[in-house]
Amino acid sequence: MMKVFEFVEVVAIFHQYVMRGNTGDAATFAAKLGISRSSLYNLIDELGTYGIEIEYCRERQTYRYLYPELVEITISICQHPQENE
């Protein structure tokens, strides 16, 4: 199982590849993400639970969002200043 920050990083990279339309097939995409094919399928299933529908386009040989206009994935981590003790 991926740790939270690893998962967040993989989702961010996943999103970039899908939006650019250059994922390749499952094995290629998983390698680009640094995860196994089964982990890729699990990730796609997990995103599906949030209503993000993803399909593989054989013609273009890439994964794509069915409704890209409904998908916005942003990740922001802010460091809070520490209080003086």
N, C-alpha and C positions, 0 to 999 in steps of 0.2 A: 504494500500500500504506500502511495506517495505521501510525503509530508505536505503540509498546507502550502508552504512557499514553493515547493517543487511543483505542486499541482497548479498553483496560480501562474507560475512561469510557463508551464506547458500549455495551459489554456491561452495565454497571451500569444505564444508562438504559433499555436494551432490557428488562432484567429487570423494572424497575419498571413499565413500560407493560404488559408481558405479565401480570404479577401483578394489576394493576388491571383488566385486560380492556378497555382502551381504546386499542388500537393503530391501528385503522382498517385500510384495505386497504394493500397494499404501498407504493403511492406516498405515501400519507398517513404511514405509519409511517416510511418512509425520510426524509421531510421532517422529522418530529419528531426523528429521530436526527441529522439533518444529514449524511446520506450518500445515495448514489444507490441506486436500486432494485436494481441488480446487486450492490452492496456489501451490501445487506440480505440478498439471497439467499445470498451468500457467507458472511455471518455465520451465518445459519440452518444452512447446510451445515457450517460449522466447529463450531458447537455440537453438531450431530448426531454428529460424530466422537467427542465425549465422552459420547455416550449420551443427550443431551438432545433428546428428540423434540418437535418443534414442528409444529403444523398451523394452517391458517387456517379459522376457523369462519365460514362465509358467513351463517349465521343471526344471529350476534351481531356480525358484521363486525369480528372481531378475531383476532389470532394468540393461540394458547394452547399451554401445555405439555400434552402427553398425560398425563404423570404429574407434576403439580406438586409432589406430596409428596416426590418424589425430587430436586427441584431446589432447591439452596440456593447462591446466589451472593453471596459477601461479599468486600468489598475493603477492605483496611486497609493504609495506608502509614504506617509509624512512622519518625519522625526519630530517628536514633541520636545520642546526644551525642558530640561530637568529643573525641578524646583530647588532653590537654594535651601539648605537645611540649617 
